[in-house]
Amino acid sequence: MHSKDVVIIGAGAAGLMCAAQAGARGRSVLVIDHANKPGKKILMSGGGRCNFTNLYVEPDCFLSSNPHFCKSALKGYDQWAFISLVDQHQIPWHEKEEGQLFCDNNSKDILDMLLAEVTKVNATVEVLTQLKSVEKQVVGFKLELETLDKKKNIINTKVVLCQSLVIATGGPSIPTLGATGFGFQLAEQFGHKVHTYRASLVPFTWNNEDKPWFSELSGISLPITVVAKSGKQFTNQLLFTHRGISGPAILQISNYWQPGESVIINLCSNVEALAELKKRQQTDGKVQLKTVLNQWLPKRLTDKLMERYFDNKKLAELNSKEMSLIANQLNHWQFMPGGTEGYRTAEVTLGGVDTNDISSKTMESKLVESLYFIGEVLDVTGHLGGFNFQWAWASGYAAGKYA
Ligand code: FDA
């Protein structure tokens, strides 16, 4: 029988940060992960350059049923604390846009930094290891752990006793990287409520009607403003793909979209189309509508919009009703997603373990003593742009101070 002060399930962003902090307090720490490597999402993140935080972290960049929950942890370990750690490890970084900080070289720099911090405090990371069962004891927990071979066959079982148990298993986005909904099942086993969860920061797919018209626009990217039913809006790039629409603006709005709702897309957010068409009709009546649209939109997109929605008349020939319809289509395109690409490509899972039964200061369960939840498994989801990692660092740090 082995014994540890702290066992952390999940060697991802939050779990490794928590291990380093708990270890720094002199706690003996074991981190287990069923994947064959730690931190796989860190390695994949930010297109291989890990958007590790954001200069403008604010609580309103996070979604949760309890919007106040994230505040304490984000204050206790802010973006400057993480930047300082990155600097201590002499990892070169740069700001890309809107405060998003990326590694100059490779995401591996961030993972290596976390593993170095974990090693420094003698915490142990065991990969290809999963939790078979957990039992609450009078003090702490009794865990049954299974060691796996590379084909995921069980090759060994052991019992570990621990005082504190930290669940850092993330959400089910991108199962090929080892992501599971295991943390949600475990939370429910201990009486925690789990909010409905779904794939988010995820591309929208075409509905059946739009698909034949627009799927061949794949590769076109343009700046847009997109508005959800709630009124939340983002201005950034939209990317047409074979399967639907993607790009930062679409990923951002997916956090605020509910299945069955449409979103309104302003395809030329720098142009007040109706006013401009009216003006041009007076000054330039002989010009064709298509010529004008080509000045505002990528040519292939104009072609498709003309084909589907508009007659190619001269501006002088358009009556005011036609002009209103055209302008509406450009500035208020009502897009009804067929759905999303789901967990296969989603960057995060929206929803998760209800935060009302978790201490916002320590991340400890209010229902089960010495049980902690950190990172994405909790019902806290950030915007695109380094916010989800900042939540992982901050919540991992908070739990690491108490577990
Ligand atoms: P994380 O998913 O990092 O770790 C969970 C760990 O638990 C994994 O190692 C997993 O193998 C393990 N695990 C799961 N089930 C288990 C079980 N049953 N037994 C044992 N182990 C188990 N965010 C951001 O801020 N900037 C960015 O650039 C990106 N980029 C990005 C790209 C891609 C492709 C994805 C999928 C996601 C991002 N994200 C991101 C989001 C970010 O990666 C995510 O929010 C954090 O990794 C969450 O950290 P956690 O530690 O909570 O989970």
Residues whose N, C-alpha, C, O or C-beta is under 5 A from the ligand:
A	BS01	FDA	I9 G10 A11 G12 A13 A14 G15 I32 D33 H34 A35 G39 K40 K41 M44 S45 G46 C50 N51 T129 Q130 L131 A168 T169 G170 I174 L177 G178 A179 T180 F182 A346 E347 I374 G375 E376 V377 G386 F387 N388 F389 Q390 A392
